[in-house]
Amino acid sequence: MLVFVRGLLLLSLFAMVPLLILGCSKMEPTKQQAERTHSQNVAQQTEAAPMQQESEDSLTVITFGNDTAAPAQSKKNKLVKASGKNSASESETIISHLKELQILLGTWRGITKKNYGGFKAVDQTEWVWDFQSEPQRPALVMTSSKSPYYRNARMTYLPADDQYQLTLIDADEKSSHYLGTFSEPIEDVPGDNKNLQRSYKLEFTQTDAKGSKPIRFVFNQKDNNRYLLEYYQQRGAGDRFFRLDTVSTQREGTSFALIDEGYGEKTCIISGGLGTSTVSYKGKTYYVCCSGCKSAFEDDPARWVARAEEQMKKK
């Protein structure tokens, strides 16, 4: 009997062996799959790490002195710093374009071709630099006492548009705005006295006519001491303008800024034109070409002296 029982137990054991082997074979792929999944996760993390590092490195860190801005602040600081540089660069661009027109600086006497009340209008105007009204947008400004068309004018340059801008204010304090480009380029040719004489045509067309026919003013510079201010109004459609009047303008006294160089120690420290009066700073004397440059220098002499010294280094 005992032998019979042992036999049954052995048979049972032999019967279970295939089941155990089959179970182990089914569990093995699961273990391998887990190991493969773990390896894939590690690889993905390894690949993601450089991408994350690259993203963090793209945030430029701006330093001020010995302090370093956090990456979250770097973009803002970068924009602020760039804005300051761009503003200074834009201001210098405006000045360089207006210097081409600073032949206008000085006092002029104008006479209209058209009669007003039976007489031709006679006017005296003065053009000067203006660096103070809008420090980031320098301009040439003009005041008039009796012109039938304006009492004040402000001419500047728009770098983004590559155009000049003219703003006029009339006797009723109404303003009008104009954009302009050269219809005839600047030319410097020797005159009778062998001095270079500047000529050009700069056309300004009104941009805010508001239902009325736009006006066009043309600065027709004939030489250093004479220009015609031509007054037009649009007729019909398209670019058809008819002349309504011409103001013949003659310089009074000395030409303030004939060309941009060649004045030696009398060169205006701000505009580069011919200096007609002097200013001083820290015991040193400098020349300026007009009352506008004089006011700008006296308001911030250190700025203009540093700017002049920097320009000298570039020559």
C-alpha angles and dihedrals in degrees: 000000000000090000090053092053093049088052092054091050092051091049090051092051093050089049092054095051095077090048092053091048091049091049093051091049090053093049095049097071089051091057092046091048090052091051091048091049090051091050091050092051091051091049092049091050090049091051093046093053097071091046091053091046091049091052091051092047091054090069101088112220114221117207126208112193108313095334123097120210118230116253091250089059098038096086092054093046091048091054093048093049093045091048091058092050092047092049092052092045092048091050091053090048090054092049093050092053094045091050086069087064101039089105080091092068114115140041121315136186116216132193123191122227090214120076121239114196089347094308137085113252114246118200141174119214134181127203121201139160119266117203097153110057091063108007093191092050111045117195147181108245132194135197124201131190104196111007113139089217107045147356099201135022132189121193123188140149130252109211094190091056098032088227138114120243126214126191120190129192117197132207090276090054092248115145130216128188132217139182120211147189135177115275088181118028126237114275129184113199131168114264131207090285090047091247115131112261119203124219135172144136119238116186122202119191122194116252101186105049091137100204098331125096112279119250124226125202119194122197101208104188108198099178140327094293104033138052137163120226104207119200119206138171128201117256121192122337131329126011097334112135128171124206115246100175146350124215111206107210127195127187119246116216125337124004103246100202117011099162135352101256146023101070097111114200090354092067113125108252091220110033102023090232128122111302115229101173137025138239129184138217128179092349096309126112124224133182126236128189103216145006090266093058090043092055092046092051094048090049094055113002095165091060095053095042090051090047092051092049091050091051091051090055090056093054 
